[in-house]
Amino acid sequence: MPKRLKLEPHQTPSELSKLYRQASDPIERTRYQIIWLLATGRETEDVADVTGYCRNCIYRLVRRYNQLGAKGLKDQRHQHPGTPPLLSVVEQAQLLQILQAPPADGGLWNSRKVAEWIGNLLDRPISVQRGWDYLRSA
């Protein structure tokens, strides 16, 4: 018979059920469901079958719940702002103004030329793809 995971009594199964039903974020809802099912006495294998999570993920989730309570089930990915933009707002406005005139070689602006311009501005090499991204957004 498989070993049952031990949950700290942060919430009762009925409270976990309520949190599960009220969760609006799908990741958090599934995490509450996993802990709720385990709190009601379901085996890890059954919970894995119902939720689609592997046993290792369930074990990690239980450890986090035991340490932090319901706060450990929150989806923290929404709190990360991501990487800062390559160009500041002022630099983007400057690029937009530069793109209104033809480039120095007299041709048309392309991703390579925009990447070179940004690279000269930032004093480091910039990929052609990044030049394309800024050219397309201008």
Disulfide bonds with the S-S distance in Angstrom:
none
